[in-house]
Amino acid sequence: MTDGPNGVPLTGGRMTQSVVRVGNSVHRPVSDSSEFVAALLGLFEKQGFTGAPRYLGRTAGNDVLSYLPGQVPERFRVWEDEQIAAAGALLRSMHDATRGSSLAGRFQVVCHHDPGPNNAVWVDGMPTAFIDWDTAAPGSPLEDLGYMAWTWCIAPAKQTVPVGRQADQLRILADSYRLHGPERHALVDAILEQQARNVRFWSEIMAGPESAPATAEVITERIAWSRREFAFTVEHREVFDHALARTADPVVTTDLERPMTAGSHPFDPLAQARADGVERTSASVLLTDPAGRILLVRRAPGVLQSGLWELPGGGIEDGEDVVRAALRELGEESGLTGARVTAYLGHDDYTNTRSRRTREYTIAACLDRPGTVLLSAEHDRHLWAAPADLPAPIAPHEQTMIRRHTTPPPTQPGHLPLPGYLPTIPAAPMWGSLFFTTTDGDAVLLRATDPAKGLQYPGGDVEFTDPSPLHTAVRECWEETGILLPPDPARHPLLATVVEQPRGGWPLKIGFTFFGGRLTAEQVAAIRLDTAEHTEVVVLTAGQLPGAVGPQRAQLTLTVLEAVRTGLPAYIVR
């Protein structure tokens, strides 16, 4: 192929026209999505995901991307099992590269939103990359997976493929994506939603302005086609659901080399800071009084950044975690003690006045009764300020943090400010645990060093810096067994939500048990216990449970075993 003076046109796209190849690059017209796509492709490059083009820059009104050699099919057709599996694994890798990113925001992942076969680059008969990222946006993995399942696996047009065979390929796709638990049961609904969405999408295009990407006849046929596909999926839903019920087991790995040391768990924020190249860490406290006002202190004359208002806080010392450091700094800078910690608010990165990359962690805390502020020599004034009346100057990242995590005063008569209201309702601690079975379906339990605790699942109480109860379960499992797992709800679905009534001095507690997976005999034997907490691994059949554990633990474990079998999480009050 020889490039012309304006490049070689690349055809096949349904929405974006005037795309050309120039040498080893692709030029696409700049669009409203260009900035997001550029950031997304940059994220992929940083994460090492090779299944997308690289963003090279912008020139003459075009975004310039790297050219991915290979073929792009013009039409949907019947695919081989290996091709379906490769597509599912590619989509999973793409989603994993975006989990927890700023681009995903409050959503689980960034979705492609059109991962059909005609938006994949094929090399040697296998899909290796996705192209046409104009519709990418934050969303749920099932949005992409539902569309992929529809366009790669099932369709009435595939008349030569029996419905049962299409269902088998749907299962292959779900397995290769490592889709488990409630999301797996929701996949057919996701397919139907994508088919219905396609009808709505092309109907809106038809009713819109004259700049439609296709003729009225073509759009009319796409709407009719999507409706036929929807009716076909509804007709054969039972076959598809039955195939998906034959689930593959989550992958379980053991990591026997990593030491089990306090403060060195997979989600230790300070360890992550070191890995990110942060040179200095600090901790601050967003402290509110019962009226919802925030404590700010002003840096004294002669002190670096004199006159700056800030939250109480300072550097984290060796051996401290974020919460301990923040409370120590609060006491040193304000003289206040007895603050009740309510949340971990995350961190902000910035370059300090000494040009050092700094990460500031912030916790939220509340004073349930007024206290006397006694300032240190670093500060000359304090102020209890309403969030809407912050003094100046104040560090921009702290100002943003305050406005993000505070609430305006109530407008209804008799309503308490949020910090005053929270102590009047239960504050329920949470815990997270992982439940394992053997490949034969027997329960794998740990005998606690404390005889009063009996047989347990790997797990523990949620710490302030744990992002979620699943992260807690994964962290505790790693510390207690040496088994290292990703905190991925698709691989480790929820089995049970447990509400524990107050007892033994504990208030109401809420727990979450997740499925760790099925362990082989070798993996069970390789479990490395933390002897300070557990003395042995115990494997019990369902029939052995009532005689080996207390009635509550036996009932919980039997219920969890049933959830493993059915894929339906349980709700337990005890």
C-alpha positions in Angstrom: 0.0 0.0 0.0 1.3 3.4 -1.0 0.3 6.6 0.8 -1.2 9.3 -1.3 -0.6 13.0 -0.7 -3.3 13.1 1.9 -2.9 9.5 3.3 -4.7 6.3 2.6 -8.5 6.4 3.6 -9.4 3.9 6.3 -13.0 2.8 5.8 -15.4 0.7 7.9 -16.1 3.0 10.8 -19.8 3.7 11.3 -19.5 7.1 13.1 -16.2 8.8 12.3 -15.5 9.8 8.7 -12.3 11.1 7.1 -9.9 8.8 8.9 -6.7 8.3 7.0 -3.4 6.4 7.4 -0.2 8.4 6.9 2.8 6.1 7.1 2.7 4.4 10.6 0.2 6.8 12.0 -3.6 7.3 11.8 -5.1 10.8 11.5 -8.7 11.3 12.9 -10.7 14.5 13.0 -10.7 16.2 16.4 -14.0 15.6 18.2 -15.6 16.4 21.5 -14.2 13.2 22.9 -10.6 13.9 21.8 -9.2 15.0 25.1 -10.7 12.1 27.0 -9.5 9.6 24.4 -6.0 11.1 24.5 -5.9 10.7 28.3 -7.2 7.2 28.1 -4.6 6.1 25.5 -2.0 7.7 27.6 -3.2 5.7 30.6 -3.1 2.5 28.6 0.5 3.2 27.6 1.4 3.9 31.3 -0.3 0.7 32.4 1.4 -1.4 29.7 -1.8 -2.4 27.9 -0.9 -3.0 24.3 -4.4 -3.6 22.9 -4.9 0.0 21.8 -3.1 2.6 19.6 -0.8 5.1 21.2 -1.7 8.8 21.2 1.0 10.7 19.3 -0.3 14.3 19.3 -2.4 16.7 17.3 -1.8 18.3 13.9 -4.0 20.3 11.4 -7.2 19.5 13.2 -6.5 15.8 13.5 -5.6 13.6 16.4 -2.6 11.4 15.5 -2.5 7.8 16.7 -0.2 5.0 16.1 -1.2 2.6 13.3 -1.9 -1.0 14.4 -1.0 -3.4 11.6 -3.5 -6.2 11.0 -7.0 -6.7 9.6 -10.4 -5.3 10.6 -13.4 -7.5 9.5 -16.1 -5.6 7.7 -18.9 -7.9 8.8 -20.0 -10.0 11.8 -19.7 -13.7 11.3 -19.2 -16.9 13.2 -16.1 -17.0 15.3 -14.0 -19.9 16.7 -13.9 -20.7 20.4 -10.3 -19.6 20.6 -11.2 -16.2 19.0 -14.0 -15.7 21.5 -11.8 -16.5 24.4 -9.1 -14.1 23.1 -11.7 -11.3 22.8 -12.9 -11.8 26.4 -9.3 -11.8 27.8 -8.5 -8.7 25.7 -11.6 -6.8 27.1 -10.7 -7.9 30.6 -7.2 -6.6 30.3 -8.5 -3.3 28.9 -10.9 -2.8 31.8 -8.2 -3.8 34.4 -5.9 -1.1 33.1 -8.6 1.5 34.0 -9.8 0.3 37.4 -9.3 2.8 40.1 -8.1 5.5 37.7 -9.2 9.1 37.7 -10.7 8.6 34.3 -13.0 5.9 35.6 -14.0 8.2 38.5 -16.8 6.8 40.6 -17.4 4.0 38.0 -15.7 0.6 38.0 -13.9 1.0 34.7 -13.7 3.0 31.5 -15.7 1.2 28.8 -15.1 1.1 25.0 -18.8 1.1 24.4 -18.5 -0.5 21.0 -16.2 -3.5 21.3 -17.6 -5.4 18.3 -15.5 -7.6 16.0 -15.4 -4.7 13.5 -13.6 -2.5 16.0 -10.9 -5.1 16.7 -7.6 -5.5 14.9 -6.8 -9.1 14.0 -3.4 -10.6 13.6 -2.9 -14.2 12.5 -6.6 -14.8 13.0 -6.8 -13.5 16.5 -8.1 -10.2 18.0 -5.2 -8.3 19.5 -6.4 -4.7 19.9 -9.4 -2.4 19.9 -9.7 0.7 17.7 -12.3 3.6 17.4 -12.3 4.9 20.9 -14.6 7.9 20.3 -17.5 6.5 22.5 -15.2 5.5 25.4 -16.5 6.7 28.8 -16.7 5.6 32.4 -19.1 2.8 33.1 -19.8 -0.8 34.2 -17.9 -3.7 32.7 -21.2 -5.3 31.8 -21.9 -2.5 29.4 -19.0 -3.6 27.2 -19.4 -7.3 28.0 -23.1 -7.3 27.1 -22.3 -5.7 23.7 -19.4 -8.1 23.1 -21.5 -11.1 24.0 -24.2 -10.0 21.6 -22.0 -9.1 18.6 -19.5 -12.0 19.0 -21.5 -14.9 20.3 -25.3 -14.8 19.7 -27.5 -13.7 16.8 -30.4 -15.1 14.8 -28.4 -14.4 11.6 -26.0 -17.2 12.5 -28.5 -19.7 11.2 -25.8 -22.4 10.7 -24.9 -22.3 14.4 -27.4 -24.0 16.8 -28.6 -21.9 19.7 -26.9 -24.4 22.1 -23.6 -23.7 20.4 -24.1 -20.0 20.6 -24.8 -20.4 24.4 -21.5 -22.4 24.7 -19.6 -19.5 23.2 -21.3 -17.1 25.5 -20.0 -19.2 28.4 -16.5 -19.3 26.9 -16.6 -15.5 26.7 -17.7 -15.1 30.3 -15.0 -17.6 31.5 -12.3 -15.9 29.5 -13.3 -12.5 31.0 -13.4 -14.2 34.5 -16.9 -13.1 35.1 -18.4 -14.6 38.3 -21.1 -14.3 40.8 -24.1 -11.8 40.4 -22.5 -10.1 37.4 -22.4 -13.5 35.5 -26.1 -14.0 36.3 -26.8 -10.5 34.9 -25.0 -11.0 31.6 -28.1 -11.9 29.6 -29.8 -8.8 31.0 -26.8 -6.8 29.9 -27.1 -8.2 26.3 -30.8 -7.2 26.2 -30.0 -3.7 27.5 -27.3 -3.2 24.7 -29.8 -4.4 22.1 -32.5 -2.0 23.4 -29.9 0.8 23.6 -29.0 0.2 20.0 -32.6 0.7 19.0 -32.8 3.9 21.0 -29.4 5.2 19.7 -30.3 4.8 16.0 -33.9 6.1 16.6 -32.4 9.3 18.0 -30.0 9.6 15.1 -33.0 9.2 12.7 -34.9 11.9 14.5 -31.9 14.2 14.7 -30.4 16.7 12.3 -29.5 16.0 8.7 -25.8 15.2 9.6 -26.6 11.5 10.2 -23.7 9.0 9.6 -25.9 6.8 7.3 -28.9 7.0 5.0 -32.4 6.8 6.4 -32.7 3.3 4.8 -29.6 2.0 6.5 -30.6 3.4 9.8 -34.1 1.9 9.5 -32.6 -1.5 8.8 -30.2 -1.2 11.8 -33.2 -0.4 14.1 -35.2 -3.4 12.7 -32.1 -5.6 13.0 -31.6 -4.7 16.7 -35.2 -5.5 17.4 -34.9 -8.9 15.8 -31.8 -9.6 17.9 -33.6 -8.5 21.1 -36.5 -10.9 20.3 -34.1 -13.8 19.6 -32.3 -13.3 22.9 -35.6 -13.2 24.8 -36.8 -16.3 23.1 -33.7 -18.3 24.0 -32.8 -16.7 27.3 -33.3 -19.9 29.3 -30.6 -21.6 27.1 -28.2 -18.8 27.6 -28.8 -18.6 31.4 -28.3 -22.3 31.7 -24.9 -22.2 29.9 -23.7 -19.3 32.1 -24.6 -21.3 35.2 -21.7 -23.7 34.3 -19.1 -21.4 35.8 -15.3 -21.6 35.7 -13.6 -21.3 39.1 -11.8 -18.1 40.1 -8.0 -18.3 39.9 -6.3 -18.6 43.3 -2.6 -18.0 43.7 -0.4 -18.3 46.7 2.5 -16.0 47.3 4.9 -17.8 49.7 7.8 -15.4 49.3 6.3 -12.1 50.5 6.9 -11.5 54.2 3.9 -11.0 56.5 4.9 -7.9 58.3 2.8 -5.3 59.9 2.3 -2.2 57.7 3.4 -4.1 54.6 0.1 -5.4 53.3 -1.0 -5.0 49.7 -3.0 -1.8 50.4 -0.6 0.0 52.8 -0.9 3.6 51.6 2.7 4.5 52.8 4.2 1.5 50.9 2.3 2.7 47.8 3.7 6.2 48.3 7.2 4.8 48.3 6.5 2.8 45.2 5.2 5.9 43.5 8.4 7.8 44.2 6.9 10.2 46.8 9.7 11.8 48.8 7.7 13.1 51.8 4.4 12.0 53.4 2.3 13.9 55.8 -1.1 13.5 57.6 -3.7 16.1 58.4 -7.0 16.2 60.2 -10.3 17.7 58.9 -11.7 18.2 62.4 -15.3 19.4 62.9 -17.1 20.5 66.0 -20.8 19.6 66.7 -21.9 22.7 64.7 -20.1 21.5 61.6 -17.3 24.1 61.7 -13.8 23.1 60.7 -10.6 23.8 62.7 -8.0 25.8 60.8 -4.7 27.1 62.1 -2.5 29.9 60.7 1.3 29.6 60.3 3.1 32.1 62.6 5.4 34.9 61.5 9.0 33.7 60.8 7.7 30.2 59.9 7.9 28.9 56.4 4.7 30.0 54.5 3.8 32.5 57.2 0.2 33.6 57.2 -1.1 30.4 55.4 -4.2 28.8 56.9 -4.2 25.0 57.0 -5.6 21.9 58.6 -3.7 20.7 61.6 -1.1 18.1 60.4 2.5 17.3 59.7 5.1 14.7 58.6 4.5 11.0 59.3 7.3 9.6 61.5 8.8 6.1 61.2 6.6 3.4 62.5 3.4 5.5 62.4 0.4 4.8 60.2 -1.7 7.6 58.7 -4.3 7.7 61.5 -1.8 7.7 64.4 0.3 10.4 62.7 -2.7 12.6 62.1 -3.9 12.4 65.6 -0.4 13.0 67.1 -0.1 16.1 64.9 -3.5 17.3 66.0 -2.5 17.1 69.6 0.8 18.8 69.1 -0.6 21.7 67.0 -3.9 22.3 68.8 -3.7 20.6 72.2 -7.0 18.8 71.4 -7.3 15.1 72.3 -10.2 12.7 72.2 -11.3 13.4 68.7 -13.4 10.6 67.1 -12.0 9.5 63.8 -14.8 9.0 61.3 -13.2 8.4 57.9 -10.1 8.3 55.7 -10.5 10.9 53.0 -7.7 9.9 50.7 -4.6 11.9 49.7 -3.4 14.7 47.5 0.0 15.0 45.8 1.8 18.2 45.4 5.4 19.7 45.2 6.3 21.4 48.4 8.3 24.6 48.8 11.6 22.6 48.8 10.6 21.0 45.5 10.0 17.6 47.0 7.1 15.4 45.8 4.8 15.3 48.8 1.7 13.2 49.5 -0.7 14.5 52.1 -3.2 12.0 53.6 -6.3 13.4 55.3 -8.6 11.8 57.9 -11.9 13.2 59.1 -12.5 13.5 62.8 -15.2 15.0 65.1 -15.2 16.6 68.5 -18.4 15.5 70.3 -17.9 18.3 72.9 -16.1 21.6 72.8 -12.4 21.7 73.6 -9.8 24.4 74.4 -7.3 25.0 71.6 -3.7 25.4 72.7 -1.5 26.4 69.7 2.1 25.3 69.2 4.8 27.8 68.3 4.3 27.0 64.6 0.9 28.8 64.6 -0.3 32.1 65.9 -4.1 31.9 65.4 -6.9 29.3 65.1 -10.3 29.6 63.6 -13.5 27.4 63.6 -14.8 28.2 60.2 -17.9 27.2 58.3 -17.1 25.4 55.0 -18.6 28.3 53.0 -16.5 30.9 54.9 -12.9 29.7 54.6 -10.3 32.3 55.3 -7.5 33.2 52.8 -4.9 32.3 52.0 -5.4 28.5 52.2 -3.6 25.8 50.3 -5.7 25.0 47.2 -5.6 21.2 47.7 -6.9 21.6 51.3 -9.6 24.0 50.2 -10.8 21.4 47.6 -10.6 18.6 50.2 -12.7 20.7 52.7 -15.4 21.5 50.1 -15.6 17.9 48.9 -16.0 16.4 52.3 -18.1 18.9 54.3 -21.8 19.6 54.1 -23.7 23.0 54.3 -25.7 23.8 57.4 -29.2 22.4 57.5 -32.0 24.5 56.1 -34.9 22.8 57.9 -35.8 24.0 61.4 -34.8 21.5 64.1 -32.3 19.6 61.9 -28.8 19.1 63.3 -25.6 19.8 61.4 -24.2 16.5 60.1 -21.4 16.3 62.7 -23.9 16.8 65.5 -26.3 14.3 63.9 -23.9 11.4 63.3 -23.4 10.6 67.1 -27.2 10.1 67.4 -27.3 7.2 65.1 -25.4 3.8 65.2 -21.9 3.7 64.0 -21.5 0.1 62.8 -18.0 -1.3 62.4 -17.5 -3.5 59.3 -15.5 -6.6 58.6 -14.6 -8.5 55.5 -13.6 -12.1 55.0 -12.9 -14.6 52.2 -14.4 -18.1 52.1 -12.5 -20.9 50.4 -13.6 -24.4 49.5 -11.6 -27.4 48.3 -12.1 -28.6 44.7 -14.5 -31.2 46.3 -16.6 -28.4 47.7 -15.5 -28.8 51.4 -15.1 -25.7 53.6 -11.5 -24.5 54.4 -11.4 -23.0 57.8 -8.7 -21.7 60.2 -8.5 -22.6 63.8 -7.9 -19.5 65.9 -5.1 -19.4 68.5 -7.7 -18.0 70.9 -9.9 -21.1 71.7 -12.9 -18.8 72.3 -12.9 -17.8 68.6 -12.9 -21.4 67.3 -12.8 -21.9 63.5 -12.8 -18.9 61.3 -12.5 -17.6 57.7 -9.5 -15.4 56.8 -10.6 -11.9 57.5 -10.9 -9.0 59.9 -12.2 -5.6 60.7 -12.2 -2.8 58.1 -9.4 -0.3 58.7 -9.8 3.4 57.9 -7.4 3.2 55.0 -9.1 0.1 53.4 -10.9 1.2 50.2 -13.6 -1.4 50.7 -14.6 -4.6 52.7 -13.2 -6.7 49.8 -9.9 -5.0 50.1 -10.0 -5.8 53.9 -10.7 -9.4 53.2 -7.9 -9.6 50.6 -5.4 -7.9 53.0 -6.3 -10.0 56.0 -6.2 -13.2 53.9 -2.7 -12.3 52.7 -1.6 -11.6 56.2 -3.2 -14.8 57.7 -2.6 -17.4 55.0 0.0 -16.1 52.5 -2.6 -16.3 49.7 -2.5 -13.1 47.6 -5.6 -12.2 45.6 -6.7 -9.2 43.6 -9.6 -7.1 45.2 -11.7 -7.8 42.1 -15.4 -8.3 42.8 -15.8 -10.1 39.4 -13.3 -12.8 40.6 -14.3 -12.8 44.2 -18.1 -12.2 44.4 -20.1 -11.5 47.5 -21.4 -14.6 49.2 -23.1 -13.2 52.3 -23.9 -9.9 54.1 -24.0 -10.5 57.8 -25.6 -8.2 60.3 -24.4 -9.0 63.9 -26.5 -7.7 66.8 -24.6 -6.0 69.6 -22.9 -8.4 72.0 -19.7 -8.6 74.1 -19.3 -4.8 74.2 -19.4 -4.5 70.4 -22.1 -2.3 68.8 -24.0 -3.5 65.7 -21.5 -4.9 63.2 -21.9 -5.5 59.4 -19.8 -8.1 57.7 -19.2 -9.2 54.1 -18.0 -12.7 53.1 -16.6 -13.0 49.6 -15.7 -16.2 47.6 -11.9 -16.7 47.6 -12.1 -19.7 45.2 -11.6 -23.4 45.2 -8.2 -24.6 46.5 -6.4 -27.7 45.3 -4.8 -30.1 47.9 -1.4 -28.5 47.1 -2.7 -25.0 47.7 -4.3 -26.0 51.0 -1.0 -27.6 52.1 0.9 -24.4 51.0 -1.1 -22.1 53.3 1.3 -20.3 55.6 -0.4 -19.4 58.9 0.3 -16.4 61.0 0.8 -18.3 64.3 -0.1 -15.3 66.4 -3.7 -15.7 65.0 -4.2 -19.3 63.8 -2.8 -22.7 64.6 -4.0 -25.0 61.8 -6.0 -25.4 58.6 -9.2 -27.5 59.0 -11.1 -28.9 56.1 -14.8 -29.9 56.8 -17.6 -31.4 54.8 -21.0 -29.9 55.1 -22.0 -32.9 57.2 -19.1 -32.4 59.6 -19.8 -28.8 60.3 -22.6 -29.0 63.0 -20.4 -31.2 65.2 -17.2 -29.3 64.7 -18.2 -25.6 65.1 -20.8 -23.7 67.1 -24.3 -23.5 65.8 -24.0 -19.9 64.5 -20.8 -20.7 62.6 -22.2 -23.9 61.3 -25.3 -22.2 60.0 -23.3 -19.4 58.5 -21.0 -21.8 56.7 -23.8 -23.9 55.4 -25.5 -20.8 54.0 -22.2 -19.6 52.4 -21.7 -23.0 50.8 -25.2 -22.7 49.3 -24.3 -19.3 48.0 -21.2 -20.8 46.3 -23.4 -23.4 44.7 -26.1 -21.1 43.4 -24.2 -17.8 42.9 -26.9 -16.0 44.9 -25.6 -14.0 47.9 -27.3 -14.5 51.3 -28.5 -11.9 53.8 -28.0 -13.0 57.4 -29.0 -11.4 60.7 -27.6 -13.0 63.9 
